[in-house]
Amino acid sequence: MRGCFWLAIFALSLSGFVDEGSAAGDGPALDALVRAYPEQLAGYDSAYLIWRDGTQMPLSDGQPNKSLEERLRHGSILDQIRLPYPAGVSAAALVRQGDPGRIRNRAFFDKIYGDCWRGEVSPLLAPVIWLPQSWGQTVRVISVNGVAARLAEISADLDALPAPVKRYAYPPSGTYNCRTVADTGGPSMHSWGAAIDINAAHAEYWLWPRAAPANALPPEIIDIFERHGFIWGGKWSHYDTMHFEYRPELVNAPPAPAKWATAPR
């Protein structure tokens, strides 16, 4: 009987039901994901993310050996949560290792915020006055999950910083923009209205040729954004130091298992 049991397990693994891409060991990260989007997510089981409307979305695409480039272009839900984001402004947290948060499952975010190419995002945008005491102009971001309210709180916190520090935060270089990412072809987080680019004059971007490096972003700014659930693109290998996006599941996630502590090869 024992031999039959393991033969059955082997057969299931070949059919894709049991593999390294399953949710085994991902419970803490999945718990953080559900906590981060309570309006939409009800829970998960071994194979599916369960939405409050009854939708079941596969956690894995059954391809556990994808390269980082493949994950960036065709990431599953598990792919997007497995690479840990190093929250904080310590020296270790600012060392660029992989692209934590740059992997995004399109179906997941389309269901939360809508598909901008179908005109589903624009009606859900809300105005935020950016640094009202310093710049005072309006930007538009998604209202779902209170993203706009959090960005307004960030704006107030940034406005209270000393002038030499907060000058890095304005004028902003963009919020909602229905577009794709330059190198992956997937939707930008801007296309869901859940990202902001701050002052590009002080930024570095991995595709920009520069004669000299831009000034480093003050840690106070990174800390404020992260405290409100936003991750910073300056921590990516494909760095984008003006970019912040709302990803509370990563900022507040527990440490990842050891095998996922670095970027997938």
Buried (B, 14 or more C-beta within 10 A) or exposed (E): EEEEEEEEEEEEEEEEEBBBBBBEEBEBBBBBBBEBBEEBBEEBEEEBBBBEEEEEBBBBBEBBEBEBEBBBBBBBBBBBBBBBBBBBBEEEBBEBBBBBBBBBBBBBBBBBBBBBEEEEBEEBBBEBBBBBEBBEEEBBBBBBBBBBBBBBBBBBBBBEBEEEBBBBBBBBBBBBEBEEBEEBEBBBBBBBBBBBBBBBEBBBBBEEEEEEEBEEBBBBBBBBBBBBBBBBBBBBEBBBBBBBBBBBBBBBBEEBBEEBEEBBE
